Amino acid sequence: MTEAKVVPLSPAQIVVGIETEFGIIRKDLESSDPVRESMDLVRAYRPHSFGAWAYEAEDPRADARGFRVDRLAQDEEEDAFVRSDQQRSFSFRESKSDRILQNGARFYNDHTHPEYATPECRTLRDLILYDRAGTEVVRQAVKAREAELNSSGALGLYRNNTDFHGHSYGCHENYLLPRSLPFGRIVEGVTPFLVARTILLGAGKVGMEGADGFSREGYQLSQRADFIEERIGVNTMHHRPIVNSRDEPHADRTRYRRLHLICGDANMSEWQTAMKVGMTRLVLSAVASLPQDKFPILADPVHAFRLVSRSVNGNVLLALDGGETMTSMELLLVYRDLCSQLVMDSEGEWIISEWTKAMEDHQKDPERLADRVDWIAKRQLLELFRNEEGLSPGDPWFQSLDLAYHDLDQDLGMFWPLESEGRMVRLTDPGEVEDAMIVPPALGRARIRAAVLNRYEKEIRDAGWERIAFVDGSYIDLPLFMTLDRENVENLCRKIEACEERVNLSGILSGIE
């Protein structure tokens, strides 16, 4: 096979974002409709937002391997949702209850889960800020909804990935890459890293789930590993893959592809969120910029994923294609060394420094990472309760404690005291997060999209990530504005605000990229 041409790709050229689905329950009712609860929660969020999403721009059946599937594995479940929705008193659009928030994010009901998607982020710093802003958005929505119900504490919201009844909901990572970078090359280069990174990025989970049911006994590193069944695939709700092949770039598809990863955990730790996206962005840059034979290949990555997750501390021996073996930590070291060859900015240098320190700490004693890594911090708390309460393995209380670690309620969640007392690293400032709930990132498309929505709201039919359609049938496509610095973005926004005739809007935006 001919080696694909190596084209250097800077990490800073890779636009990133995170979508987080939250678990939701009604604590004051014996049973409730999760669709209705998620819908009502999203609608309760009052700050100004634009509420008409362009669903026709979405195409989850397009596969990056060069074809379009006729049916997804989750369609049976989707059809059941549709049938049940038809019995409800609201339409598909009403159930989605989409909100394009002031900060450029999307907040909506994904059938049975409220979901927050960050705006497109050009910097890792923005990614962390706007992801944390999403947690605060959901908290505000909870308060508003409970006020409507006149029932404080009625809702439970969880930033996790399992309900312990066989259902998993995701924290999806998005990386916008050049279309010229072959998808097969991406899959081959990044897969072993996605398996090995679990050591540093897992959220921790009580018990094991599989086709034979759920066992409360045992503890593993990842909440998603039990639900990963394939190396590559387009499905997201069943037969979940390590590398999702959905070909939906939300940008000019002749120039870009979006890598949509669904295999990672939803982290409480800001350090882990930063490392999850930062490390992966560096690895993708290395995959694009370095010869393909530099990267290891796992013999059975799905099996390896579960081996890493179900081991005591993650550092297990994994079989490579060709008969050799490497530990998961050795794999991480290979990728760290490859990424160190890249020319990068201060954010990249920080990632390499933290990556190196984390591996050194793990080698000395994994417990050293308790101030950064959820699965270790959670395990320590569970062990503390086990000793204090004399709990036996498999006690149902462990499952409740696991869920409590991810509770968004600052009075009930077990994570928040760790962070507020400085026992868990925090990277954001509360004031910055508050600003990020309102103002879009200073760089890129989100800020300009928000300017257009604010200026022409009454004339707009609907909007998506890359297109805004007007009631008269016209529309504008928004480029990524990758060439504009902060000053130029602000100048462009001022021009949009001052544009008296919408017919002139295309002229303002044309020729920029």
Secondary structure, DSSP 8 states (H G I E B T S, - for coil): ----------GGGSEEEEEEE-EEEETTSS---HHHHHHHHHHH--S-EE--B-GGG--TTEETTTEE-S--TTHHHHHHHHHHHHTSSS-HHHHH--EEETTS-EEEE-SSSEEEE---BSSHHHHHHHHHHHHHHHHHHHHHHHHHHT-TT-EEEE-SSB-SSS-B--EEEEEEEETTS-HHHHHHHHHHHHHHTHHHH---EEEEEETTEEEEEEEES-SSGGGEEEEEES-SSSSEEEEE-B---SS-TTTEEEEEE--S---S-HHHHHHHHHHHHHHHHHHHHS-GGGS--BS-HHHHHHHHHHSSSS--EEEBTTS-EEEHHHHHHHHHHHHTTS---HHHHHHHHHHHHHHHHHHH-GGGGGGT-HHHHHHHHHHHHHHHHT--TT-HHHHHHHHHHTB--TTT-SHHHHHHTTSS---S-HHHHHHHTTS--SSSHHHHHHHHHHHHGGGEEEE-SSEEEETTS-EEE----TT--HHHHHHHHHHHHH--SGGGHHHHHTT--
